[in-house]
Amino acid sequence: MSIHKTAATAGNEREHALALLRQMLLIRRFEEKAAELYSAGKIRGFLHLYIGEEAIAVGAMQALAVEDAVVATYREHGQALARGVPAGKIMSEMYGKANGCSRGRGGSMHMFDAGRRFYGGYAIVAGGLPVAVGLALADKMQERPAVTACFFGEGAVAEGEFHESLNLAALWRLPVLFLCENNLYAMGTALARSESQTDIHLKAQNYNIPAEAVDGMDVLAVESATQRAVAQVRRGDGPYFLELRTYRYRAHSMSDPELYRSKEEVAQWRGRDPISLFDAYLRTQGMLDDAELQTLETGVANDIDWAVAEAEKGGCEPVSDLARDVYGSVAT
């Protein structure tokens, strides 16, 4: 790990580094609380946790501007938080409350915030890729200097939409940054059991898209690679592809018995926990001590408490609004 050396002062570097750590802690504690609330029956439906992958969302978002678009998958709480969607809005959505970011209609897998150009949450595997291509095409046709960042798991590369989307993005030189979160398991299927070519970024190179593999457990490596990629896309050079190699510590979803991998494998990956790695690095650089970490944890805990309180006090959407935003009607 290394902090980028720019004209910023050492104080600014420390402030930025602690902000990265705080965002990762917020995602981790939010997800832990979500698991607790799901077990208590407060959150229903499906729940896919981002625990272990925090460095990707936090690192990647550093390179994106407010005018850029973000498309995510059903494991999107981390991206939504890193994009700036308020924790209370996200938690309320997971509760199914009308004060949620999707008015309680989407739940855990369908977060949406048009004001922040956060366009999903998509429950269909690879479903967000063609949406991202469409958003990028619209920006290019309207000559807006925006990048569309599209997050998806490595399981999506087995879908036709993956190949169609990369092909069109390359043909039309669209401003898309493809971010593949390779956590090695598409639900319960190991990557080597479903893909003959397990170096995912090489698939993008087949479409003449520049691509690289990045350590997705290193927040600074993710930040650096994303900054390079976004700069190239924003210049008008067409799409870019990052394979972010990571690992989820929890099962695919809360209903997953997790019979497809060993406890020893999970324990080995926990040795590369992105938060622990960054914590240790900051301490070697003299940027973090126990007191500062406790301050960060206390602030995050307060944010989580506030988010839960917002969800608890929120109301359900009234029955009279059930037809709201439904574009078709049945003739009487």
C-alpha positions in Angstrom: 0.0 0.0 0.0 1.1 3.5 -0.6 -0.6 6.9 -0.3 -0.5 8.9 -3.5 2.1 11.6 -3.4 0.6 14.8 -4.8 0.8 18.5 -3.9 -1.4 17.7 -0.9 0.2 18.1 2.5 0.8 15.3 4.9 -2.2 16.5 6.9 -4.4 16.2 3.9 -3.1 12.8 3.1 -3.9 11.7 6.7 -7.4 13.2 6.5 -8.1 11.4 3.2 -6.7 8.1 4.5 -8.9 8.3 7.7 -11.9 9.1 5.5 -11.3 5.9 3.5 -11.0 3.9 6.7 -14.2 5.5 8.1 -16.2 4.7 5.0 -15.0 1.1 5.1 -16.0 0.8 8.8 -19.4 2.3 8.0 -20.1 -0.3 5.4 -18.8 -3.1 7.6 -20.9 -2.0 10.7 -23.9 -1.3 8.5 -23.9 -4.8 7.0 -23.3 -6.4 10.4 -26.4 -4.5 11.8 -28.4 -5.5 8.7 -27.6 -9.2 9.4 -28.8 -8.7 13.0 -32.0 -7.0 11.9 -32.7 -9.6 9.3 -32.4 -12.4 11.9 -34.8 -10.4 14.1 -37.4 -10.2 11.3 -37.1 -6.5 10.8 -35.6 -6.9 7.3 -37.3 -9.4 5.0 -36.8 -10.8 1.5 -33.3 -11.4 0.4 -30.2 -9.9 1.9 -26.7 -10.1 0.3 -23.9 -8.7 2.4 -20.8 -6.8 1.3 -18.6 -7.8 4.2 -15.1 -8.3 2.9 -15.5 -6.3 -0.2 -15.5 -2.8 1.3 -12.2 -1.6 -0.3 -13.7 -1.8 -3.7 -16.7 0.5 -3.3 -14.7 2.9 -1.2 -11.6 3.0 -3.4 -13.5 3.2 -6.6 -15.8 6.0 -5.6 -12.9 8.3 -5.0 -12.3 8.6 -8.7 -15.9 9.4 -9.6 -17.4 12.9 -9.9 -21.0 14.0 -9.0 -22.0 14.0 -12.7 -20.9 10.4 -13.2 -23.4 7.5 -13.1 -23.2 4.3 -11.0 -24.8 1.0 -11.7 -24.6 -1.8 -9.2 -25.7 -5.3 -8.5 -28.0 -6.8 -5.8 -25.0 -6.7 -3.4 -25.1 -2.9 -3.5 -25.4 -1.5 0.0 -21.7 -0.8 0.1 -21.7 1.1 -3.2 -24.8 3.1 -2.2 -23.2 4.1 1.1 -19.9 5.0 -0.6 -21.8 7.0 -3.2 -23.3 9.1 -0.5 -26.8 7.7 -0.2 -27.7 8.4 3.4 -27.6 5.3 5.7 -31.1 6.1 7.0 -32.5 6.1 3.4 -30.8 2.7 2.8 -31.9 1.1 6.0 -35.5 2.4 5.6 -35.5 0.9 2.1 -34.5 -2.4 3.6 -37.3 -2.1 6.1 -39.7 -1.5 3.2 -40.6 1.9 4.4 -41.8 4.9 2.3 -38.9 7.0 3.5 -36.5 4.6 1.8 -34.4 5.6 -1.2 -36.8 3.7 -3.4 -39.9 4.4 -1.3 -39.8 0.9 0.1 -40.6 -0.7 -3.2 -37.2 -2.1 -4.0 -35.8 -3.4 -0.7 -32.3 -4.6 -0.3 -31.6 -5.5 -4.0 -33.0 -2.4 -5.6 -31.4 0.8 -4.2 -31.9 3.9 -6.4 -31.0 7.5 -6.0 -31.5 9.6 -9.2 -30.1 12.8 -7.6 -26.8 11.0 -7.0 -27.0 9.2 -10.3 -27.0 5.9 -8.5 -29.1 3.7 -10.9 -29.5 0.4 -9.1 -29.4 -2.3 -7.6 -30.2 -5.0 -10.2 -31.3 -8.4 -9.0 -30.9 -10.0 -12.4 -27.3 -11.2 -12.9 -25.6 -9.0 -15.5 -28.8 -7.0 -15.8 -27.0 -3.8 -15.0 -24.5 -4.0 -17.8 -26.8 -3.0 -20.7 -28.3 -0.3 -18.5 -24.8 1.1 -18.0 -24.1 1.0 -21.7 -27.3 2.9 -22.3 -26.5 5.5 -19.7 -23.1 6.0 -21.2 -24.5 6.2 -24.7 -27.0 8.9 -23.6 -24.2 10.9 -22.0 -22.0 10.7 -25.1 -24.9 11.7 -27.5 -25.7 14.7 -25.3 -22.0 15.5 -25.0 -22.0 15.3 -21.2 -18.5 14.8 -19.7 -19.6 11.9 -17.5 -18.4 8.3 -16.9 -20.7 5.4 -16.1 -19.2 3.0 -13.5 -20.8 -0.4 -13.7 -20.2 -2.9 -10.8 -20.9 -6.6 -11.3 -19.8 -9.9 -10.0 -17.7 -12.5 -11.9 -20.7 -14.7 -12.3 -22.1 -12.1 -14.8 -19.4 -12.9 -17.3 -21.2 -16.2 -18.1 -24.2 -14.2 -19.3 -24.8 -13.0 -22.8 -25.4 -9.4 -21.6 -21.8 -9.3 -20.5 -20.4 -10.0 -24.0 -23.0 -7.9 -25.8 -22.4 -4.9 -23.5 -18.6 -5.0 -23.8 -18.9 -5.4 -27.5 -21.2 -2.4 -27.9 -19.2 -0.2 -25.5 -16.0 -0.9 -27.5 -17.6 -0.4 -30.9 -19.2 2.9 -29.9 -16.2 4.0 -27.7 -18.6 4.6 -24.8 -17.5 6.2 -21.5 -18.0 3.1 -19.4 -15.8 1.8 -16.6 -16.6 -1.9 -16.0 -15.8 -3.0 -12.5 -15.9 -6.7 -12.0 -16.0 -7.7 -8.3 -14.4 -11.1 -8.5 -15.2 -12.8 -5.2 -14.5 -16.3 -6.7 -18.1 -17.6 -6.2 -21.1 -17.0 -8.3 -23.6 -17.9 -5.6 -22.3 -21.3 -4.7 -20.3 -22.1 -7.8 -16.5 -21.7 -7.7 -15.0 -19.7 -10.6 -12.9 -22.5 -11.8 -16.0 -24.7 -12.1 -17.8 -22.3 -14.4 -15.1 -20.5 -16.4 -12.3 -22.1 -18.5 -10.5 -18.7 -18.4 -10.4 -17.5 -14.8 -8.4 -14.3 -15.5 -11.6 -12.3 -16.0 -9.8 -9.2 -17.3 -8.5 -11.1 -20.3 -12.1 -11.5 -21.5 -12.4 -7.8 -21.8 -9.1 -7.6 -23.8 -10.8 -9.8 -26.4 -13.0 -6.8 -27.2 -10.1 -4.5 -27.4 -10.9 -2.9 -24.1 -7.9 -2.1 -21.9 -8.1 -4.1 -18.8 -6.2 -5.0 -15.7 -6.5 -7.1 -12.5 -6.3 -5.3 -9.2 -6.0 -6.4 -5.5 -9.5 -5.7 -4.4 -8.6 -6.1 -0.7 -6.3 -3.0 -0.9 -8.3 0.2 -0.9 -5.3 2.3 -2.1 -4.7 -0.1 -5.0 -8.3 0.1 -6.0 -8.3 3.9 -5.7 -5.2 4.3 -7.8 -6.3 1.9 -10.6 -9.8 3.5 -10.7 -8.3 7.0 -11.0 -6.1 5.9 -13.9 -9.1 4.1 -15.6 -11.5 7.0 -15.1 -9.0 9.5 -16.5 -8.6 7.5 -19.7 -12.4 7.0 -20.1 -13.0 10.7 -19.5 -10.5 11.6 -22.2 -12.8 9.9 -24.7 -10.7 6.8 -25.2 -13.6 4.5 -24.7 -14.3 1.9 -22.0 -12.0 0.4 -19.5 -12.2 -2.8 -17.5 -11.0 -3.5 -13.9 -11.1 -7.0 -12.4 -11.1 -6.4 -8.7 -10.1 -9.6 -6.9 -11.8 -9.9 -3.6 -13.7 -12.2 -1.2 -17.0 -12.1 0.6 -16.7 -13.4 4.2 -20.4 -14.1 4.6 -22.5 -16.5 2.6 -24.0 -15.5 -0.8 -27.1 -14.5 1.0 -28.6 -14.9 4.5 -30.5 -18.0 3.3 -27.3 -19.7 1.9 -26.1 -22.7 4.0 -22.6 -22.1 2.5 -21.7 -25.8 1.8 -19.5 -25.0 -1.2 -16.3 -23.7 0.5 -14.3 -24.7 3.6 -13.9 -22.8 6.8 -10.2 -22.9 6.3 -10.5 -21.1 3.0 -12.6 -18.3 4.6 -10.1 -18.0 7.5 -7.2 -17.7 5.1 -8.9 -14.8 3.3 -9.8 -13.2 6.6 -6.1 -12.8 7.0 -6.3 -10.2 4.2 -9.3 -8.3 5.6 -9.3 -4.9 3.8 -10.0 -3.0 7.0 -7.4 -4.8 9.0 -4.8 -4.4 6.3 -5.5 -0.6 6.0 -5.6 -0.2 9.8 -2.1 -1.8 10.0 -0.7 0.3 7.2 -2.0 3.5 8.7 -0.4 2.7 12.0 3.0 2.1 10.3 2.7 5.5 8.7 1.9 7.2 12.0 -1.6 8.1 10.8 -3.7 6.1 13.2 -3.7 5.0 16.9 -6.2 3.3 19.2 -7.8 6.6 20.3 -8.4 7.7 16.7 -9.8 4.3 15.7 -12.2 4.5 18.7 -13.3 7.9 17.6 -14.0 6.6 14.1 -15.9 3.6 15.5 -18.0 5.8 17.8 -19.0 8.1 14.9 -19.9 5.1 12.8 -21.9 3.5 15.6 -23.9 6.8 15.9 -24.6 6.8 12.2 -25.9 3.2 12.3 -28.1 4.0 15.3 -29.5 7.0 13.5 -30.2 4.9 10.4 -32.1 2.3 12.4 -34.1 5.0 14.1 -35.0 6.5 10.7 -36.2 3.1 9.5 -38.1 2.3 12.7 -40.1 5.5 12.7 -40.8 5.5 8.9 -44.2 4.7 7.6 -45.3 2.3 4.9 -46.5 3.7 1.5 -50.2 4.3 1.6 -52.5 1.9 -0.4 -53.6 4.9 -2.5 -50.1 5.1 -3.9 -49.9 1.5 -5.1 -50.6 2.6 -8.7 -48.1 5.5 -8.6 -45.5 5.2 -11.3 -47.3 2.4 -13.0 -47.5 3.4 -16.7 -50.1 1.0 -18.0 -53.7 0.8 -17.0 -56.4 -1.8 -17.4 -59.4 -0.6 -19.5 -62.7 -0.8 -17.6 
